């Protein structure tokens, strides 16, 4: 028997879980897996909204067939053309050859680039409406959240927003599909990791999309994204997260990231962390850049206001793992952080000096002076570490009092 999940009498979840893929986009670790969410509306006309990754298309088509039997699918709506959501388009087209594919002009540019030209296109414009019978679908173009063709589909009768990659997150749906069926604490970290690494660079476009929905003055009872839980109990929760993250709003806390070959830079990181704790800072995260994947580091840097970076010198430059971290920070276009810098050097410099250049480019507010120890930290360098910790704590506590 095939598991199907009803969002309402006529609207069904037909997504699938992926516990086999190790790296999302061959980049981001999937320790907790990922879901590819798709949806079906059963009406006078039948519409499928988005598909799934090609490796999961058989299970996807079986779910559709279990709900509609021998009826044809009339419309296949593509909110986002990335292959983890468009990978089963050909399978749907083979099963239902007369299906009409619905998207915007850019949708079909991508479709033909990936899969070749197909028959029966229906090109929509912003705020066009498609009538299925009892249900009407209104389309909102949301470009660069996070591809040029992305759009959202709003079901006007039961007020369900099919939001594509917006409002989604990593993590398989292990039995529970809805926000009121799962432990949201488990998903929140994975939703933020997804946002900060996949969508975060496009915060200005996220704000535009949110304003478009607000201006349209639509009621949203359910948010149905293409990854992660379906938000039926408290959709305002995930909207609030996206609003705050896309405006670079932060929580009180400090992320310390270091690159160390022989433990001397690590020693400075631990020392700074202890001094922060003594000053009353409780949210402190320390990451060895060589051990922890950058996606987890960026997720916490997106969350917390304070960032302290440390690196040893390596071949007259920055330690390679730290190069990855600062490249990702810059690519994410993070704003409005406090920054501390420390590190070590032996026969050459390069670690701290390159972090200083990073600071100049980012234009974050630096706390304390950059500290570089020769070979290993000594009393003078530890004093500098104290200064970084004290000023960082002071800035954060002042914001708390505001």
PAMIPA-355382 format. One record per residue (C-alpha): residue number from 1; y, z, x. Coordinates in Angstrom, 2 decimals. Each point is the difference from the previous one (the first is absolute). Example, Ala and Ser with C-alpha at 12.3 -4.5 7.8 and 13.67 -1.06 7.14 Angstrom:
R,nr,yy,zz,xx
R,1,-4.50,7.80,12.30
R,2,3.44,-0.66,1.37
// end
This chain:
R,nr,yy,zz,xx
R,1,0.00,0.00,0.00
R,2,3.43,-1.00,1.34
R,3,2.75,2.61,0.18
R,4,3.17,-1.07,-1.81
R,5,3.07,2.14,-0.57
R,6,2.26,-0.31,-3.05
R,7,3.71,0.64,0.49
R,8,0.34,-0.57,-3.75
R,9,-2.07,-1.69,-2.70
R,10,1.01,-3.46,1.24
R,11,0.96,0.57,3.65
R,12,-2.72,0.53,2.59
R,13,-0.21,0.88,3.68
R,14,-2.32,-2.47,1.76
R,15,0.69,1.00,3.60
R,16,-2.50,0.72,2.76
R,17,-0.36,2.38,2.94
R,18,-0.35,-0.99,3.64
R,19,-1.69,2.59,2.24
R,20,-1.24,-2.54,2.54
R,21,3.21,-1.37,1.52
R,22,1.08,2.01,3.04
R,23,3.52,-1.37,0.42
R,24,2.38,-1.07,-2.76
R,25,1.65,-3.29,1.07
R,26,-2.12,0.51,3.14
R,27,2.60,2.58,1.08
R,28,0.03,3.19,-2.06
R,29,-3.00,2.39,-0.01
R,30,-1.72,0.45,-3.35
R,31,-1.65,3.36,0.56
R,32,0.12,0.61,-3.76
R,33,-0.56,-3.61,-1.01
R,34,2.19,-1.98,-2.38
R,35,-0.14,-1.31,-3.55
R,36,0.96,-3.48,-1.14
R,37,1.28,0.41,-3.53
R,38,0.00,-2.74,-2.61
R,39,0.45,0.12,-3.75
R,40,-1.03,-1.83,-3.17
R,41,1.75,-0.21,-3.37
R,42,-2.28,-0.95,-2.91
R,43,2.05,-1.56,-2.81
R,44,0.21,-3.30,-1.88
R,45,0.46,-1.34,3.50
R,46,-1.73,1.71,2.92
R,47,1.97,0.68,3.15
R,48,-1.24,1.23,3.36
R,49,2.68,1.54,2.23
R,50,-0.65,-0.44,3.73
R,51,-3.40,-0.33,1.63
R,52,-1.74,1.67,2.96
R,53,-1.03,-0.66,3.59
R,54,-2.50,-2.84,0.41
R,55,-2.75,2.37,1.15
R,56,0.12,1.72,-3.40
R,57,0.34,-2.98,-2.33
R,58,-3.52,0.12,-1.48
R,59,0.44,3.57,-1.23
R,60,3.44,-0.91,-1.32
R,61,-1.22,-2.98,-2.02
R,62,-2.90,2.05,-1.36
R,63,2.46,2.61,-1.28
R,64,2.05,-2.64,-1.77
R,65,-3.09,-1.49,-1.61
R,66,-1.23,3.42,-1.14
R,67,3.21,0.47,-2.01
R,68,0.61,-3.46,-1.48
R,69,-3.54,-1.38,-0.19
R,70,0.02,-3.78,-0.44
R,71,3.71,-0.26,-0.77
R,72,2.11,-1.92,2.51
R,73,2.81,1.47,2.05
R,74,3.21,-1.72,-1.13
R,75,2.44,1.25,2.64
R,76,-0.34,1.21,3.58
R,77,3.24,1.74,0.97
R,78,0.67,0.31,3.72
R,79,2.54,2.69,0.85
R,80,-0.67,-0.22,3.74
R,81,-1.71,-2.67,2.09
R,82,-1.21,2.10,2.94
R,83,-3.74,-0.73,0.38
R,84,-1.14,3.52,-0.86
R,85,1.33,-0.79,-3.52
R,86,-0.39,-3.76,-0.20
R,87,-3.39,-0.29,1.71
R,88,-1.92,-0.55,-3.25
R,89,2.30,-2.65,-1.52
R,90,-2.49,-2.75,0.79
R,91,-2.85,2.01,-1.50
R,92,1.95,0.50,-3.24
R,93,0.91,-3.69,-0.05
R,94,-3.64,-1.00,0.45
R,95,-1.15,2.36,-2.73
R,96,2.84,-0.90,-2.38
R,97,1.09,-3.54,0.97
R,98,2.61,-0.30,-2.76
R,99,1.83,3.19,0.96
R,100,3.77,-0.30,0.43
R,101,1.32,1.63,3.17
R,102,3.28,1.81,-0.57
R,103,2.50,0.70,2.77
R,104,3.45,-0.83,1.30
R,105,0.93,-3.03,2.09
R,106,-0.71,1.78,3.31
R,107,-3.37,1.22,-1.32
R,108,-1.28,-3.54,-0.15
R,109,1.36,-0.88,3.44
R,110,-2.18,2.78,1.41
R,111,-2.95,-0.84,-2.27
R,112,-0.16,-3.58,1.24
R,113,0.41,1.12,3.62
R,114,-2.95,2.38,-0.30
R,115,-2.35,-1.70,-2.45
R,116,1.21,-3.54,-0.65
R,117,1.51,-1.55,-3.10
R,118,-1.45,1.02,-3.36
R,119,0.47,-1.09,-3.61
R,120,1.87,1.73,-2.82
R,121,3.04,1.76,1.45
R,122,2.45,1.93,-2.14
R,123,3.17,0.66,2.03
R,124,2.06,2.91,-1.28
R,125,3.60,0.99,0.63
R,126,1.40,3.51,0.20
R,127,-0.37,1.85,-3.34
R,128,-2.02,-2.76,-1.68
R,129,-2.43,1.21,-2.69
R,130,-3.60,-1.09,-0.59
R,131,-1.50,0.63,-3.46
R,132,-3.69,0.98,-0.16
R,133,-0.01,0.99,-3.69
R,134,0.47,3.74,-0.48
R,135,1.15,0.29,3.60
R,136,2.99,-1.62,1.65
R,137,0.43,-0.14,3.75
R,138,3.43,-0.04,1.64
R,139,0.33,-0.97,3.65
R,140,2.37,1.51,2.54
R,141,0.43,-1.67,3.39
R,142,0.05,2.59,2.80
R,143,0.19,-2.05,3.22
R,144,-0.79,1.65,3.34
R,145,-1.84,2.96,-1.50
R,146,-1.54,-0.94,2.32
R,147,-0.54,-3.81,-0.02
R,148,2.46,-2.68,-1.19
R,149,-1.95,-0.82,-3.18
R,150,-0.73,3.51,-1.26
R,151,0.67,0.73,-3.65
R,152,-0.89,2.57,-2.65
R,153,-1.43,-0.55,-3.47
R,154,1.08,2.30,-2.84
R,155,-2.15,0.27,-3.11
R,156,2.57,0.61,-2.74
R,157,-2.19,1.44,-2.79
R,158,-1.71,2.85,1.84
R,159,2.63,0.13,2.75
R,160,-2.24,-0.54,3.00
R,161,1.56,-1.16,3.26
R,162,-2.36,-2.01,2.20
R,163,1.89,0.56,3.23
R,164,-1.92,-1.94,2.70
R,165,0.10,1.79,3.38
R,166,2.94,2.17,-1.02
R,167,-1.06,3.58,-0.84
R,168,-3.40,-0.48,1.63
R,169,-1.83,1.84,2.73
R,170,-3.10,0.14,2.19
R,171,-3.14,1.84,-1.14
R,172,-2.90,-1.04,-2.22
R,173,-0.10,1.13,-3.61
R,174,-3.03,2.28,0.11
R,175,-0.78,0.38,-3.68
R,176,3.53,0.85,-1.08
R,177,2.26,-2.99,-0.59
R,178,3.03,1.67,-1.60
R,179,2.49,2.41,1.54
R,180,-1.15,2.78,-2.35
R,181,-3.63,-0.48,1.08
R,182,0.46,0.33,3.76
R,183,1.27,2.51,2.54
R,184,3.44,-1.45,0.69
R,185,0.36,2.08,3.17
R,186,-2.82,-2.11,1.44
R,187,1.76,-3.24,-0.94
R,188,3.61,0.90,0.81
R,189,-0.46,-0.22,3.77
R,190,-1.81,-3.32,-0.34
R,191,2.67,-1.34,-2.38
R,192,2.72,0.91,2.50
R,193,-2.01,-1.48,2.88
R,194,-0.32,-3.20,-2.01
R,195,3.70,-0.05,-0.87
R,196,1.25,0.80,3.50
R,197,-2.18,-2.59,1.74
R,198,-0.18,-2.81,-2.55
R,199,3.10,0.18,-2.20
R,200,2.39,2.33,1.83
R,201,1.89,-2.63,1.99
R,202,1.17,-1.48,-3.29
R,203,1.66,3.14,-1.38
R,204,3.14,-1.89,-1.06
R,205,-2.15,-2.40,-2.04
R,206,-1.90,2.93,-1.54
R,207,3.35,1.41,-1.12
R,208,0.92,-3.36,-1.53
R,209,-3.30,-0.11,-1.87
R,210,0.47,3.54,-1.31
R,211,3.55,-0.83,-1.13
R,212,-1.27,-3.13,-1.74
R,213,-2.48,2.06,-2.01
R,214,2.67,2.60,-0.76
R,215,2.52,-2.64,-1.08
R,216,-2.61,-1.56,-2.25
R,217,-0.26,3.42,-1.66
R,218,-3.75,-0.28,-0.56
R,219,-2.19,2.94,-0.93
R,220,-2.99,0.37,2.32
R,221,-3.00,1.87,-1.35
R,222,-2.43,-1.18,2.68
R,223,0.40,-1.39,3.51
R,224,-2.97,-2.12,1.04
R,225,0.26,-0.95,3.71
R,226,-2.35,-2.16,2.02
R,227,-1.15,2.91,2.20
R,228,-0.59,3.67,-0.76
R,229,0.19,2.03,-3.21
R,230,1.29,-1.29,-3.33
R,231,2.92,2.22,-1.04
R,232,-0.31,0.80,-3.71
R,233,0.80,3.72,-0.10
R,234,3.05,0.16,2.26
R,235,1.22,-3.46,1.08
R,236,3.41,1.47,0.86
R,237,-1.69,1.80,2.93
R,238,-0.82,-3.18,1.92
R,239,3.35,-1.57,-0.94
R,240,1.75,3.05,1.46
R,241,-2.01,-0.28,3.23
R,242,0.95,-3.64,0.42
R,243,3.63,0.71,-0.81
R,244,0.24,2.78,2.61
R,245,-1.98,-1.80,2.68
R,246,1.94,-3.25,-0.41
R,247,3.24,1.95,0.46
R,248,-1.40,1.67,3.18
R,249,0.22,3.45,-1.57
R,250,-1.96,2.61,1.94
R,251,-1.54,3.45,-0.06
R,252,0.63,2.79,2.50
R,253,-2.38,-0.33,2.90
R,254,-0.52,-1.42,3.48
R,255,-2.42,-2.61,1.32
R,256,-0.69,0.23,3.74
R,257,-1.68,-3.06,1.50
R,258,-0.93,-0.23,3.65
R,259,-1.82,-2.14,2.53
R,260,-1.60,1.94,2.86
R,261,-2.50,-0.96,2.71
R,262,-0.75,3.36,1.61
R,263,1.35,2.54,-2.46
R,264,3.47,0.72,1.40
R,265,1.93,-1.79,-2.74
R,266,-2.36,1.60,-2.53
R,267,0.91,3.41,1.41
R,268,3.67,-0.68,-0.77
R,269,-0.88,-1.13,-3.54
R,270,-1.88,3.22,-0.72
R,271,2.81,2.08,1.48
R,272,2.63,-1.71,-2.20
R,273,-2.17,0.48,-3.07
R,274,-0.32,3.72,0.64
R,275,3.75,0.38,0.38
R,276,0.53,-1.85,-3.28
R,277,-2.40,2.37,-1.75
R,278,1.80,3.00,1.45
R,279,3.19,-1.33,-1.59
R,280,-1.59,-0.18,-3.43
R,281,-1.13,-3.64,-0.24
R,282,-3.38,-0.09,-1.74
R,283,-0.74,-3.69,-0.42
R,284,-0.80,-1.05,3.56
R,285,-2.33,-2.89,0.79
R,286,-1.08,-0.81,3.57
R,287,-1.65,-3.34,0.74
R,288,-1.58,-1.34,3.16
R,289,0.98,-3.67,-0.24
R,290,-3.19,-1.01,1.82
R,291,-2.25,1.72,-2.51
R,292,1.63,-0.33,-3.42
R,293,0.52,-3.40,-1.57
R,294,3.67,-0.86,-0.34
R,295,-0.28,-0.40,-3.79
R,296,-0.54,3.76,-0.40
R,297,2.84,0.78,2.41
R,298,2.44,-2.27,-1.85
R,299,-0.98,1.53,-3.33
R,300,1.10,3.44,1.18
R,301,3.11,-1.33,1.73
R,302,0.87,-1.57,-3.35
R,303,-0.46,3.41,-1.61
R,304,1.84,2.34,2.37
R,305,3.57,0.09,1.29
R,306,-0.66,1.03,3.61
R,307,-1.64,-2.25,2.59
R,308,-0.64,1.01,3.61
R,309,-1.50,-2.61,2.32
R,310,-1.49,0.60,3.43
R,311,-1.46,-2.34,2.58
R,312,-1.21,0.03,3.55
R,313,0.95,-2.93,2.19
R,314,-2.66,-2.68,0.30
R,315,0.26,-2.85,2.52
R,316,3.80,0.44,0.08
R,317,0.17,-0.20,-3.80
R,318,-0.80,1.79,-3.22
R,319,-3.52,1.26,-0.63
R,320,-1.73,-2.85,-1.93
R,321,-0.98,2.08,-3.03
R,322,3.62,1.13,-0.36
R,323,1.15,-3.61,0.19
R,324,-2.08,-0.61,-3.12
R,325,1.62,2.95,-1.76
R,326,3.60,-0.94,0.73
R,327,-0.66,-3.64,-0.84
R,328,-1.36,1.03,-3.41
R,329,2.95,2.34,-0.61
R,330,2.47,-2.76,0.77
R,331,-1.90,-2.52,-2.10
R,332,0.04,2.45,-2.92
R,333,3.79,0.23,0.21
R,334,-0.06,3.75,-0.49
R,335,3.39,1.63,-0.34
R,336,1.58,3.44,-0.08
R,337,-2.14,2.10,2.36
R,338,0.68,2.60,2.66
R,339,-1.48,-0.97,3.36
R,340,-1.04,1.95,3.10
R,341,-1.32,-1.59,3.22
R,342,-2.10,1.41,2.84
R,343,-2.57,-1.11,2.56
R,344,-1.26,-0.09,3.57
R,345,0.07,-2.28,3.01
R,346,-1.57,0.13,3.47
R,347,0.57,-2.83,2.46
R,348,2.07,-2.03,-2.48
R,349,1.90,0.44,-3.23
R,350,-0.22,-2.13,-3.11
R,351,-1.24,2.24,-2.81
R,352,3.11,1.96,-0.86
R,353,2.40,-2.79,0.98
R,354,-1.67,-2.35,-2.48
R,355,0.08,2.66,-2.71
R,356,3.74,0.31,0.70
R,357,0.38,-3.74,-0.54
R,358,-1.94,0.34,-3.25
R,359,2.44,2.76,-1.06
R,360,2.96,-2.28,0.67
R,361,-1.51,-2.72,-2.16
R,362,-0.97,2.30,-2.89
R,363,3.30,1.91,-0.05
R,364,-1.65,3.18,-1.26
R,365,1.73,3.32,0.68
R,366,-1.41,1.33,3.25
R,367,-0.58,3.74,0.43
R,368,0.25,1.52,3.46
R,369,-0.04,-2.05,3.17
R,370,-2.92,-2.20,1.01
R,371,-2.30,1.99,2.31
R,372,-2.13,-1.58,2.74
R,373,-2.18,2.17,2.23
R,374,-1.17,-1.15,3.41
R,375,-3.81,0.00,-0.07
R,376,-0.22,3.23,-2.03
R,377,2.51,2.05,-2.00
R,378,1.61,2.97,1.75
R,379,2.46,2.68,-1.07
R,380,2.98,-2.35,-0.18
R,381,-1.83,-2.54,-2.17
R,382,-1.34,2.73,-2.28
R,383,3.58,1.16,-0.52
R,384,0.86,-3.54,-1.07
R,385,-2.95,0.04,-2.42
R,386,1.32,3.25,-1.48
R,387,3.37,-1.66,-0.53
R,388,-1.59,-2.94,-1.82
R,389,-2.00,2.32,-2.25
R,390,2.95,2.29,-0.73
R,391,2.38,-2.81,-0.89
R,392,-2.62,-1.75,-2.12
R,393,-0.74,3.21,-1.90
R,394,3.69,0.69,-0.46
R,395,0.68,-3.44,-1.47
R,396,-2.92,0.29,-2.41
R,397,0.91,3.53,-1.09
R,398,3.60,-1.06,-0.62
R,399,-1.28,-2.69,-2.36
R,400,-2.14,2.61,-1.74
R,401,3.07,2.13,-0.63
R,402,1.94,-2.98,-1.35
// end
